[in-house]
């Protein structure tokens, strides 16, 4: 699979914009990163402007850790 450097650069630009808009989020990721290991459970909830909440979670697998490590190398 060939790497699309243009898409990679666009992702970097979008990530920088995201972190400028939400400066506490990268610090949160750094704080939780040591705690994310196989068997950990990640939970997420989304509340829309009308107040509807959707929640989900996932149990972290070894392949998830591999993906997380790859993402860490990108940012």
C-alpha positions in Angstrom: 0.0 0.0 0.0 1.5 3.3 -1.1 1.7 6.2 1.3 -0.2 9.3 0.2 2.1 12.1 1.4 -0.4 14.8 0.4 -3.1 13.2 2.5 -0.6 12.9 5.3 0.3 16.6 5.2 -3.4 17.5 5.1 -4.0 15.3 8.2 -1.1 17.1 9.9 -2.7 20.5 9.1 -6.1 19.4 10.2 -4.6 18.0 13.5 -2.9 21.3 14.1 -6.1 23.2 13.6 -8.0 20.8 15.9 -5.4 21.2 18.7 -5.5 25.0 18.3 -9.3 24.8 18.7 -9.1 22.3 21.6 -5.7 22.9 23.4 -6.5 20.8 26.4 -7.1 17.6 24.4 -3.5 16.8 23.5 -2.6 17.2 27.2 -5.5 14.8 28.0 -4.1 12.3 25.5 -0.6 12.5 27.0 -2.0 12.0 30.5 -4.1 8.9 29.6 -1.6 7.4 27.1 0.3 5.4 29.8 -3.0 3.9 31.0 -4.1 2.6 27.6 -3.0 -0.9 27.3 -4.5 -4.2 26.3 -7.7 -4.8 28.3 -8.4 -1.2 29.0 -11.9 0.1 28.1 -12.3 3.3 26.2 -15.6 5.0 26.5 -17.0 7.9 24.5 -20.2 9.9 24.6 -21.5 12.5 22.2 -24.2 15.0 23.2 -25.7 16.9 20.3 -27.0 20.5 20.6 -30.6 19.2 21.3 -29.3 17.1 24.3 -29.4 13.6 22.8 -26.6 11.5 24.1 -25.0 8.5 22.3 -22.5 6.4 24.2 -20.2 3.5 23.3 -17.1 1.8 24.5 -14.5 -0.6 23.3 -12.0 -3.0 24.9 -8.5 -2.3 23.8 -6.8 -5.2 21.9 -3.1 -5.8 21.0 -3.8 -4.6 17.4 -5.4 -1.4 18.8 -2.2 -0.7 20.6 -0.3 -1.2 17.4 -2.6 1.4 15.7 -2.2 3.8 18.5 1.6 3.5 18.3 1.5 4.2 14.6 -0.7 7.3 15.1 1.8 8.6 17.8 4.6 8.4 15.2 2.5 10.6 12.8 1.8 13.5 15.2 
